[in-house]
Amino acid sequence: MPDAFDPLFDELASINAELASIAVRLATLEERQPAAGGGSAEGGAGGGPSDRAAGAPVLWRSLSAEQQTSLWPEFVTWVVWLADAYELTTEQLPRQCWWQHASVVEELTALWTSHSSAYASEEDVGASPYLWQDALARAVERINRNWLGGCVNGFHEPKSRLPFADAAYRTVLLEAGLLSKIEPPDPAGPTGPVEPPPAAG
């Protein structure tokens, strides 16, 4: 008679095998990373594609002006290639203003770095390009649905909202003494019952 725990043990063995495979792949990727300060997202002196490790993340707001100047043309060239290769319409990615939407730039940057990562490895490339194609389809849908709004007709239509980074808004928070009270949430989550706010009185 089969043991009722056999399916669980089989599943655990499968998970352990996957974890071992991931550990090997992670070690391989870490070996390929340039040494600290080598410029994984810094562009380097030459600014060419070989100056960054394939798939190295790019956080535009943390780069120096020189690093941005070095990486931006490579990124824009890739976006133009993407739009032409996948025949994206102006409803999916407006030619006139995609770079004026920070969230669209972030989404495209994630696609760019993941694309170079998916196609850079000579090991286990079977699934990576396919998964990237799936990510592209979801990203194009998100870009169009969430961020572009009225820009689909060939004109840039800024969203009608005050940005959170607005200097006047920050000044109001500072003067009210609220900025020091705003704390990031605990990553571990709440440790006990949440107390209701005091009643207004």
Buried (B, 14 or more C-beta within 10 A) or exposed (E): EEEEEEEEEEEEEEEEEEEEEEEEEEEEBEEEEBEEEEBBBBBBEEBEEEBBBBBBEBEBEEBEEEBBEBBBEBBBEBBEEBBEEEEBEBEBBBEEBBBEBEEBBBBBBBBBBBBBBBEBBEEEEEEBEEEBEEBBEEBBEEBBEEBBEEBBEEEEEEEEEEEEEEEEEEEEBEEEEEEEEEEEEEEEEEEEEEEEEEEEE
